[in-house]
Amino acid sequence: MYNKLLKEWIRFRHCDDGATLVEYGVALGLAIALGAGALATLGTEVGGSMTAAGNALPD
């Protein structure tokens, strides 16, 4: 069983089929994570600015 798994692992490591798809998937996941982080940060900053602007307006 171990030898079969080892052979499959070696075959998998040397096989380049689908490598591009995996790379695109990783890049897409990274872009989504970075975009979500940026939006969360900007949303907090914009929310604070709007609150400050609203408080500065006369009643």
N, CA, C and O atoms as a GROMACS GRO file, in nm:
protein
  236
    1MET      N    1   0.082  -0.119   0.000
    1MET     CA    2   0.000   0.000   0.000
    1MET      C    3   0.087   0.125   0.000
    1MET      O    4   0.062   0.220  -0.075
    2TYR      N    5   0.190   0.125   0.085
    2TYR     CA    6   0.279   0.241   0.094
    2TYR      C    7   0.351   0.264  -0.039
    2TYR      O    8   0.365   0.378  -0.083
    3ASN      N    9   0.396   0.155  -0.102
    3ASN     CA   10   0.467   0.167  -0.230
    3ASN      C   11   0.377   0.224  -0.338
    3ASN      O   12   0.420   0.304  -0.420
    4LYS      N   13   0.252   0.183  -0.338
    4LYS     CA   14   0.157   0.234  -0.437
    4LYS      C   15   0.134   0.384  -0.416
    4LYS      O   16   0.133   0.460  -0.512
    5LEU      N   17   0.117   0.425  -0.291
    5LEU     CA   18   0.098   0.568  -0.262
    5LEU      C   19   0.223   0.648  -0.299
    5LEU      O   20   0.213   0.758  -0.352
    6LEU      N   21   0.339   0.592  -0.271
    6LEU     CA   22   0.464   0.659  -0.304
    6LEU      C   23   0.478   0.675  -0.455
    6LEU      O   24   0.519   0.781  -0.503
    7LYS      N   25   0.445   0.572  -0.531
    7LYS     CA   26   0.452   0.580  -0.677
    7LYS      C   27   0.353   0.683  -0.730
    7LYS      O   28   0.387   0.760  -0.821
    8GLU      N   29   0.234   0.686  -0.677
    8GLU     CA   30   0.134   0.785  -0.720
    8GLU      C   31   0.180   0.926  -0.686
    8GLU      O   32   0.162   1.018  -0.766
    9TRP      N   33   0.240   0.943  -0.569
    9TRP     CA   34   0.290   1.075  -0.529
    9TRP      C   35   0.401   1.121  -0.624
    9TRP      O   36   0.404   1.237  -0.665
   10ILE      N   37   0.491   1.031  -0.659
   10ILE     CA   38   0.600   1.064  -0.751
   10ILE      C   39   0.543   1.098  -0.889
   10ILE      O   40   0.588   1.193  -0.953
   11ARG      N   41   0.446   1.020  -0.935
   11ARG     CA   42   0.382   1.047  -1.064
   11ARG      C   43   0.311   1.182  -1.061
   11ARG      O   44   0.318   1.258  -1.157
   12PHE      N   45   0.245   1.212  -0.952
   12PHE     CA   46   0.174   1.339  -0.937
   12PHE      C   47   0.271   1.457  -0.939
   12PHE      O   48   0.242   1.560  -0.999
   13ARG      N   49   0.384   1.441  -0.875
   13ARG     CA   50   0.484   1.549  -0.868
   13ARG      C   51   0.544   1.579  -1.004
   13ARG      O   52   0.581   1.693  -1.031
   14HIS      N   53   0.555   1.478  -1.090
   14HIS     CA   54   0.617   1.497  -1.220
   14HIS      C   55   0.516   1.532  -1.328
   14HIS      O   56   0.556   1.568  -1.439
   15CYS      N   57   0.391   1.522  -1.300
   15CYS     CA   58   0.287   1.549  -1.398
   15CYS      C   59   0.253   1.698  -1.397
   15CYS      O   60   0.222   1.754  -1.291
   16ASP      N   61   0.260   1.761  -1.514
   16ASP     CA   62   0.230   1.904  -1.523
   16ASP      C   63   0.089   1.931  -1.574
   16ASP      O   64   0.052   2.048  -1.592
   17ASP      N   65   0.011   1.830  -1.599
   17ASP     CA   66  -0.125   1.850  -1.647
   17ASP      C   67  -0.208   1.922  -1.542
   17ASP      O   68  -0.210   1.881  -1.426
   18GLY      N   69  -0.275   2.025  -1.580
   18GLY     CA   70  -0.362   2.098  -1.489
   18GLY      C   71  -0.291   2.195  -1.398
   18GLY      O   72  -0.354   2.257  -1.312
   19ALA      N   73  -0.161   2.211  -1.415
   19ALA     CA   74  -0.088   2.303  -1.328
   19ALA      C   75  -0.136   2.446  -1.349
   19ALA      O   76  -0.142   2.524  -1.253
   20THR      N   77  -0.170   2.481  -1.471
   20THR     CA   78  -0.216   2.616  -1.499
   20THR      C   79  -0.348   2.643  -1.429
   20THR      O   80  -0.368   2.751  -1.374
   21LEU      N   81  -0.437   2.547  -1.429
   21LEU     CA   82  -0.566   2.563  -1.363
   21LEU      C   83  -0.548   2.584  -1.213
   21LEU      O   84  -0.615   2.667  -1.153
   22VAL      N   85  -0.458   2.509  -1.153
   22VAL     CA   86  -0.430   2.524  -1.010
   22VAL      C   87  -0.371   2.662  -0.984
   22VAL      O   88  -0.409   2.728  -0.887
   23GLU      N   89  -0.280   2.705  -1.069
   23GLU     CA   90  -0.219   2.838  -1.051
   23GLU      C   91  -0.324   2.948  -1.063
   23GLU      O   92  -0.322   3.043  -0.985
   24TYR      N   93  -0.414   2.936  -1.159
   24TYR     CA   94  -0.522   3.035  -1.171
   24TYR      C   95  -0.612   3.033  -1.048
   24TYR      O   96  -0.657   3.138  -1.002
   25GLY      N   97  -0.639   2.916  -0.996
   25GLY     CA   98  -0.722   2.905  -0.876
   25GLY      C   99  -0.657   2.971  -0.755
   25GLY      O  100  -0.724   3.039  -0.678
   26VAL      N  101  -0.528   2.950  -0.740
   26VAL     CA  102  -0.456   3.012  -0.628
   26VAL      C  103  -0.454   3.164  -0.646
   26VAL      O  104  -0.476   3.238  -0.550
   27ALA      N  105  -0.427   3.210  -0.768
   27ALA     CA  106  -0.425   3.354  -0.793
   27ALA      C  107  -0.562   3.417  -0.769
   27ALA      O  108  -0.570   3.526  -0.712
   28LEU      N  109  -0.668   3.350  -0.811
   28LEU     CA  110  -0.803   3.401  -0.789
   28LEU      C  111  -0.836   3.406  -0.641
   28LEU      O  112  -0.892   3.505  -0.593
   29GLY      N  113  -0.801   3.302  -0.568
   29GLY     CA  114  -0.826   3.301  -0.424
   29GLY      C  115  -0.749   3.412  -0.353
   29GLY      O  116  -0.802   3.476  -0.262
   30LEU      N  117  -0.626   3.434  -0.394
   30LEU     CA  118  -0.545   3.541  -0.334
   30LEU      C  119  -0.604   3.677  -0.367
   30LEU      O  120  -0.610   3.765  -0.280
   31ALA      N  121  -0.648   3.697  -0.490
   31ALA     CA  122  -0.709   3.825  -0.529
   31ALA      C  123  -0.838   3.850  -0.452
   31ALA      O  124  -0.864   3.963  -0.411
   32ILE      N  125  -0.917   3.748  -0.432
   32ILE     CA  126  -1.042   3.763  -0.356
   32ILE      C  127  -1.012   3.797  -0.211
   32ILE      O  128  -1.077   3.884  -0.153
   33ALA      N  129  -0.916   3.730  -0.153
   33ALA     CA  130  -0.880   3.756  -0.013
   33ALA      C  131  -0.827   3.898   0.004
   33ALA      O  132  -0.865   3.969   0.098
   34LEU      N  133  -0.739   3.941  -0.085
   34LEU     CA  134  -0.684   4.077  -0.077
   34LEU      C  135  -0.792   4.182  -0.102
   34LEU      O  136  -0.795   4.285  -0.036
   35GLY      N  137  -0.880   4.156  -0.197
   35GLY     CA  138  -0.989   4.248  -0.225
   35GLY      C  139  -1.084   4.261  -0.108
   35GLY      O  140  -1.128   4.372  -0.075
   36ALA      N  141  -1.116   4.150  -0.046
   36ALA     CA  142  -1.206   4.154   0.070
   36ALA      C  143  -1.141   4.229   0.186
   36ALA      O  144  -1.207   4.306   0.256
   37GLY      N  145  -1.013   4.208   0.206
   37GLY     CA  146  -0.941   4.279   0.312
   37GLY      C  147  -0.937   4.429   0.286
   37GLY      O  148  -0.957   4.509   0.377
   38ALA      N  149  -0.911   4.466   0.161
   38ALA     CA  150  -0.907   4.608   0.125
   38ALA      C  151  -1.044   4.672   0.143
   38ALA      O  152  -1.054   4.784   0.195
   39LEU      N  153  -1.149   4.604   0.100
   39LEU     CA  154  -1.284   4.660   0.115
   39LEU      C  155  -1.322   4.673   0.262
   39LEU      O  156  -1.387   4.771   0.300
   40ALA      N  157  -1.285   4.578   0.343
   40ALA     CA  158  -1.316   4.586   0.486
   40ALA      C  159  -1.244   4.704   0.549
   40ALA      O  160  -1.302   4.777   0.630
   41THR      N  161  -1.117   4.724   0.514
   41THR     CA  162  -1.040   4.836   0.568
   41THR      C  163  -1.096   4.969   0.520
   41THR      O  164  -1.117   5.060   0.600
   42LEU      N  165  -1.122   4.979   0.391
   42LEU     CA  166  -1.176   5.104   0.337
   42LEU      C  167  -1.315   5.132   0.391
   42LEU      O  168  -1.350   5.247   0.417
   43GLY      N  169  -1.394   5.028   0.407
   43GLY     CA  170  -1.529   5.046   0.461
   43GLY      C  171  -1.526   5.104   0.601
   43GLY      O  172  -1.607   5.191   0.634
   44THR      N  173  -1.435   5.058   0.683
   44THR     CA  174  -1.422   5.109   0.819
   44THR      C  175  -1.377   5.255   0.817
   44THR      O  176  -1.430   5.338   0.891
   45GLU      N  177  -1.278   5.286   0.731
   45GLU     CA  178  -1.229   5.424   0.723
   45GLU      C  179  -1.335   5.518   0.669
   45GLU      O  180  -1.352   5.629   0.721
   46VAL      N  181  -1.406   5.476   0.567
   46VAL     CA  182  -1.511   5.561   0.510
   46VAL      C  183  -1.624   5.579   0.610
   46VAL      O  184  -1.679   5.688   0.622
   47GLY      N  185  -1.658   5.475   0.683
   47GLY     CA  186  -1.762   5.485   0.785
   47GLY      C  187  -1.724   5.586   0.893
   47GLY      O  188  -1.808   5.664   0.937
   48GLY      N  189  -1.599   5.584   0.935
   48GLY     CA  190  -1.552   5.680   1.035
   48GLY      C  191  -1.554   5.822   0.981
   48GLY      O  192  -1.590   5.915   1.054
   49SER      N  193  -1.517   5.840   0.855
   49SER     CA  194  -1.518   5.973   0.794
   49SER      C  195  -1.660   6.025   0.781
   49SER      O  196  -1.686   6.143   0.806
   50MET      N  197  -1.752   5.939   0.743
   50MET     CA  198  -1.893   5.983   0.730
   50MET      C  199  -1.952   6.017   0.865
   50MET      O  200  -2.029   6.112   0.876
   51THR      N  201  -1.918   5.943   0.968
   51THR     CA  202  -1.966   5.974   1.102
   51THR      C  203  -1.912   6.110   1.148
   51THR      O  204  -1.985   6.191   1.205
   52ALA      N  205  -1.783   6.132   1.122
   52ALA     CA  206  -1.722   6.260   1.161
   52ALA      C  207  -1.786   6.375   1.084
   52ALA      O  208  -1.810   6.481   1.141
   53ALA      N  209  -1.813   6.356   0.956
   53ALA     CA  210  -1.877   6.461   0.875
   53ALA      C  211  -2.019   6.487   0.923
   53ALA      O  212  -2.063   6.602   0.930
   54GLY      N  213  -2.090   6.382   0.957
   54GLY     CA  214  -2.226   6.398   1.007
   54GLY      C  215  -2.229   6.469   1.141
   54GLY      O  216  -2.319   6.549   1.167
   55ASN      N  217  -2.133   6.441   1.224
   55ASN     CA  218  -2.126   6.509   1.356
   55ASN      C  219  -2.086   6.655   1.342
   55ASN      O  220  -2.122   6.736   1.427
   56ALA      N  221  -2.013   6.690   1.235
   56ALA     CA  222  -1.969   6.827   1.215
   56ALA      C  223  -2.080   6.917   1.160
   56ALA      O  224  -2.073   7.039   1.170
   57LEU      N  225  -2.183   6.857   1.103
   57LEU     CA  226  -2.292   6.936   1.049
   57LEU      C  227  -2.376   6.998   1.162
   57LEU      O  228  -2.395   6.936   1.267
   58PRO      N  229  -2.424   7.118   1.138
   58PRO     CA  230  -2.509   7.179   1.242
   58PRO      C  231  -2.642   7.106   1.253
   58PRO      O  232  -2.688   7.045   1.157
   59ASP      N  233  -2.703   7.114   1.369
   59ASP     CA  234  -2.832   7.047   1.390
   59ASP      C  235  -2.941   7.116   1.323
   59ASP      O  236  -3.056   7.072   1.331
   0.00000   0.00000   0.00000
